[in-house]
C-alpha cells in the first residue's frame, strides 16, 4: 500500500472553521485557554467561524460547574463563538449511526472477545514484551461463530500496511506506519460511542476545516484519519482537516506544567491573582507565538497578525512574573472608572467607587495586579484609630510625633487643599526646621496610612480630604 498524506499546507477552498472542544471535567486551565485563543484568532484572521463543543461524554466526571466555568472563562477573555455551544453527549445517536455505517460497508467489524480473553491477550503480550494492542482476533471471523446473543463491540478495520503522513501546520511532516495502529473500538457493547469516533463525527458535522489543539493529540490524528477516510469512501465529502498541533506549556523550570507552576483555572488568574483579561490574552498569545520582538499586541492587531506560521515547535515556558509585568502595563493603560469598579468589588460594600476612580491614577502606577491596587487603596477606607504595621510604628518613634504636631499646625492653616499647595507648605516647614523633606514625609505617611508604602504623600492628603487627613495627623501627633 502506498504512503498516504493528509491535507497539504495550502488552505482548503471555502470558509475556515475552527473549534475549541474542552472536556468539562475541570475548569478552563491555562493550556486550554491558549488553545481556545489560537483557534479563535485563526478563524478571525481568515474571516471564518470558530465554534465551541463541550465534550461531556464522560458523564461521571463532567459537571455543570465546570461547564459554567469554561464558558464564563472564555467570555471573560473576550472569546466569542459563532454558534451556541454543541454538547457532545446530545449526539450519541448520530455517533452510533456512523459506527453502523462503517460496519455495514466493511470498514468496521463486530468483536465478541470477552474481557477475560482480552486480559489474557495483554498478559501474553506483556510476557513477550510486545506493545499492548488488540490482535485482530475477530477481524476476519464470521460473527455467526459467536454464541447467540453474545455482547460485542464495533472495532474500526484500520489499514494494516503502508504509512500515513500528516503535514501538520506546526509540527511539519509526521509519518506513522499503519501497522503501529490497532483496530480500536468505536462503539462499546452498551451502544455508546468512544471518544475517537465522537470527535471525528462532530468535527465533520460542524464543518470544521482546521483542527488546532495540543500536540498531546498528535497520535490521535493518526487514529482518527482512518474513520474520516472510510466515511469519505462511503459518502464522499469527508475531507481530511488541516492539522496544527501546538506544543504544550511547561513550567519555568522546563518541567511539565503543574499547579505549582500556574496550571490553574482561568478564574484563578482573575479572582486570586488580579489579572486583567487583556493581559492574559496578550500573554497567552505570546506564549508559543511570536511576531518579531513585539510584546504588547492589541486584540485587533492579534487578529490581523496571527497565523500558524508564527507558532513555534518547542514547548513554551509559563512565567508568572512576566504575566504580572505585562498586567502592570495593562493596568496603567486601563480606564480608571473600570478599574475602580473592579477594585470596589474586591474591597466590599464599604468601598467608595467614585473615590477609587479619583485615586486610580496614583494607585495603579506601580501595581502589577488588582490585589496590589486593593492593598494600595486600603488607606482610603481605614477607620481611626489606624492599625499600624510594625515598620510604620517604628517611623513614629523618637521625635517623629513632635514633628507631626508641627506638620499638623502648618497644614491646618492651609486653605488651598491641593497637592501643589500642600507640597509648598510642607517644604517651607522642612526648610524652617532645617530638615530634609523625607524627614517629614515618612512620619506623615505612617500617620496617614498606617503603612510605609503609599502613593505620593501629597496625593494621599488630597484623596483623604482636609478633615480626615488632619484628624489622622492629630491622632498621631505629640
N, C-alpha and C positions, 0 to 999 in steps of 0.2 A: 504494500500500500504506500502510495506517495505521501510525502510530507504535506501537511495542510497548514495554512496560515490563517490567522484571524484578520480582522479588518486592518488594512494598512493605514498609514499616517494621514492620508487625505481625509478631510471632513466628508461625512456622508451627505448625500443630497437631502434637502429638506431641512426642517427645523431641528435645532439642537434641544434635546430634552434630557435633563439630569434628574437624579433623585437622591434624597437622603433617607436612609432606611434604618433608624435606630431600633434596638430591642429594648422594650420598657421594663427591663429587669433591674434598672438603676437609673440614676439621674443622668443628665446630659454632661458627660465628662469632657475634659479639655480636648482630648483627641477627637471625640465625636463632633464637638463644636467646630474644630478646624475642618473636618471632612465636610460638614454641612456648609461652611463658609466657602470652601473651594467649589463645591457643586453649585452653590448659589451664584458665585462670581462668574463661573464659566458660562452658565446659561445666560446670565445678564449681559456678559461681554458679547456673546454671539446673538443677542436678541431672541433667545429661545425661552423655554419654560423650565422651571425647576419644581419638583414635586416632593411631597413628604409621604413616606409609607411607614407605618408603625408595625414592626414585625413582632406581633404579640402572640405567636402560635404557642409559645411556652406558657400555657395558662397558669401553671403553678407558680412561676416566678414573676410573671408580668403583673404589674399593679397599676391601678388608676392614678395613684400618687406619682409614680414615675412618668406615666404618660403626660400628666398635667405639668410636671416639672420640665420635661423635654420641650413641650410646646411653649411653655412660658419662657424658658431659656432662649429658645430660638427667636421668639418675639422680642425679648429684651435686647438681643443682639441686632435686631432690625432685619432678620432674615425672613422675608415673606415668601409665600408659596402661591402657585398659580392654580391651585385646586384644593378643596378640603382634604385633610389627611385621609389616606386609604389605610384601613386596618386589615392586615393580612388574615386575621382569624375569621373575617367575614367571607373569605373566598375559598374555603376548604373544598366546596363542591366543584368549583372551577378547576382547582389544582388536581383533584381526583379525576375529573373529566379528561384532562390531558394525559394523566397516567394510563388511563384505559385506552386512549387513542394510540399511545405508544405501544401498548400491549397488543392491540388489535393489528397494528401494522408490522409487528415483529421486531420493533426496536426495544422491547422490554419483554420480560417473561415472569411467570409465577415461580416463586421459590418456596418450597414446602419444608425446608430444613428447620428442624426444631432447635430451640435454644441449647439443648444438651448436645446436639450434633455440632452446632457452631462452636460451642465452647471446647469440645474435643478437637475440632479442627484447629482452633487457635493454640491449644496446648501442644499439639503436634508441631505447629509452626514455631512456637517458642523453643521447643526442644531442638529443632533443627536450625534455630537462629535465622529463620526466614521472616520477611515482613509479614505482619498480621493483616491479611486481606482475604476476602471471600474467594473461594477456589472455583467458583463457577459450576458447582455440582448439579445444579438444576438448569443450567444454561441451555443444554440441548436435550434434556429429558422430556418425555411426554407427561403432561400434567395428569394424565389418566393413571400413571403409576402411583400417584399419591393416594392414601386412604380417602374414602369418600367423606366429604365434609371437613377435611383437614384444613387448618388455618394456613394462610400463605401471605407472603409479601410480594410486591411487584418490584423487580430489580431492573435497572436500565442495562441494556445489552451494549456495553461500551466497546469501541474498536479494540482489537487485540494486537494489531501490528501497526507499523508506521509511527509517526510522531506528529505533534501539533506545535506550531509556533505562534505565539501571541506577540503582536507588535504593540507592546504597551507604550503609551504616551510618556510615561515616566521611566519605566524600567528598561525600555528598549526591547529588542527581540529576545523572547524567552521560549525555550523549546523543552517539551516533555515527551518522552516516549509513551505511546499508548499502553504498553504492557506494564507500566507503573501504576495504572489505574485499575480498580476492580469494578465489578458490577454492583454498584451500590443501590440501596433501597430508595425508591422514590414514593412508594405508598406502603404504609405499615399494615399489619394484619387487621387492625381496627378500622382501616379505611382512611386514616388521616395522612396527609402528605408530609414529607420530610422537608427540611429547610432548603435543600438543593433544588427540589422541584418547585417549591413555592416561590422562591426568588426569581427563577427563570420565567415562570408563567406571569408573575406580576410585572416584571420588567417589560416583557413583551406586550402585555395588555395595556400598560401605562404608556407605551410608545417610547420607552427610554432608549436613547441613542448612545449615551456615554455613561459608563459605569465608573465613577470616580470614588475610590474607597481606600482603606488602609491596605498596605502590602501584606498584611497577615491573611488577606483574602485571595492572594495571587493563586495559590494552589486550587482554591475553589473555582477559579475561572476555567481551569482545565477539566474540572468535573462537570461544570455547567454547560460548557460548549457542546458536548455530545447531545444533550437534551435539545438545545437550540437547533442544532443541525439535523437531528432526527425529525423535529417538528417542521423544519423548513422543507425536508424531503416529503413530508406528508401533505402539508398545506401550502407551502410557499410563504413568502412574506414574513419569515422569521430570520431576519439578518443578524449576523454577529454584531454585538455592540462594540463601540470603541472602548478599550480598557485603559484606565490610568490608575495604577496602584501606588499610593503615596507612602513613603517611608514613615514609620511610626515615630512618635515623640519620645525622647529619652529624658532622663533627669540631667541635672547639671553635671553629675559625676559620670555620665555616659551609660549608666545602668538603665534598665527598663523602667519607664515612668511608673511611680507608685504614689500612694497618698503622701508619703513624706516628701516627695518632690513637688507635688502640686496636682496629682491626678485626682482632682476633686470635681464635684458638680459645678457647672457654671454659676449656680446660685450662691456657691460659697465665695466666689470671687466678687460677686455683687454684694452679698449680705455681710460676710465675715471680713473681707479684705478691703471693701470700699472702692472697688474698681469700677470705672465708668464703662459703659458698653462700647463706646467708640474706641477706647484704649484697648480693650480685649480684642475687638475686631481688627484693629491695626496690628496688634502684637501677633495674633494667630495668622494673619495674612503674611507677615514677615517670617513666620516660623516654618521654614521649608520652601519659601518662595521669595524671590528677590527681583528687584529692578534697579540695577546699578547700586549706588550707595544710599538710595533713598530709605529713610527710616520712617518718617511721618508721611502717611499717604491717606488722603481723604477717601470716603466711601465712593464718591463719584470718580476719583482718579483710579481707585482699585478696579472698578467696573471697566473703565477704559483700558487699563494696562494689563489686566490679568489674562494669562494664558498658561497652558500646561507646560510649555517650553521652559518656563521660569522655575518649575518645581524641581528641586534637587533630588538626587538618588540616595543621599545619605540621611540617616536619622537626624532630626533636629534636637537641640537640647533646650529644655524648658528652663528659664532663668527668671525667678520671681523678682529679683532686683531690677532686671531690665524692664519687666512688665510695670513695676511700680514707677520707675523713672519715666517711662512713656506715659503712664497715667498722670504723673505730675504735670507733664506738658499739656495734656487734655484738660486737667483741672484749671490750669491758668487760662486756657482758651475758652472755657465753658461760660455760658451765660450765668450771671450772678443770681438771678431770680430762680433759675432752675436748680443751681447748687444749694441755694437757701432752702428750697423745698425738700431736697434730698437729705440735707443735714437736719432740718427740723424734724423730719420723720424719725431720724435716729435718736435725737435728743428726747423727744416725747412731748407731752402736752404742754409743758411749761416753756417750750421754745417760742420765741418771737420771730416769725418768718421775715417780717419787714426789717427788723433789726439785723438779722443774719444777712439779708440782702445788702444792707448798707455796709456791713462789716466784711463781706466776702472779698472785696478787692485786696484787703490786707491779710485775711485769713488763709486764702488759697495760694499765696505767693510761694511759700516753702513746703507746702503739704504735698505728699506723694499719693495720698488716698483720702477717702472721705472720713475715715476714722481719725486721721490726723487733723482734719478740719474740725471735726466734732470736739476733739481734745483742745484744739486751739481756741474754740469758741466758748469753752467752759466758763471762763471768767465773766462772760456777759450775763450769765444766769445764776451765778453763785450767790448765795444768801449770806448776809452778815450774821455772826462773825465768820470770816473766811477760814476755811481749813487750810493750813499752811503745809506745803511739802517741807521735808527736812532741810533741803537746800535753801528754800525761801525763808524759813525761820532763821537760818544762820545769817542771812543778809540783814536781819533786823536786830542783830546783837550790837553791843558797844554803843557808839554814838549815833547809830542809824536812826533811832526813834526821835532823837533831838533834831536831827536833820529833817526828818519827816514833818516835824512841827513847823519848821521854818518854811518848808515847801507848801504845807497846808495854808499857812498865813499868806504866803505870796500868791498862791493860786486863788484863794478866796477873794482876793481883791481884783481878780481878772474878770472883766465884763465881756470880753470877746473870746467866747469858748470855741476857738478854732485851733487846729494843730499848730498853725504858724504862730499865733499869738501866745499859745501856751509854751511853745518851744522858746520863744523870745524871752518870756518871763522867767522860765526855768534857767536859761543860760545866764541871764542877768544875775539871778540869785547865786549861781555857781561862781561867777566871777567875784561877786561881792564877798562870798565866803572863802575865796581862794581855793576852790575845789574844781576838779575836772567834772564834766557833765555826767560821766559814768558813776561818780560817787553819789550823785543824786538819783540817777535813773534806776540803779539797782535796787535800793530800798523802795523806791516808788513802785517798781514792777512787783515786788513781793507783796507790798501793801494792797495794791490794786487787783492783783490776780491770784495771789496765793502760790505762785509758781515763779520759776526763774526764766521761763521762756514765754514769749508772747509777741504779738505784733508790736510795731514801734510804740513806745510809751505814750507819745502824744496822740497817736491814733486811739490807744486804749482810753485815754482821758476823754476824748471826744465821743467815742462809742458808748462809754458808760454814762455819759451825761454829767453835767455840773454837779447836781445834788448827790448822786450816787458816788461819783469819784471823790468828792470832798468828804463824804461820810466815811468812805473806806480809809482815806488818808488819816482822818481824825481818829478813827478807831485804833490805828496802829501807832500814832504819834505819842511821844512822851509828854 
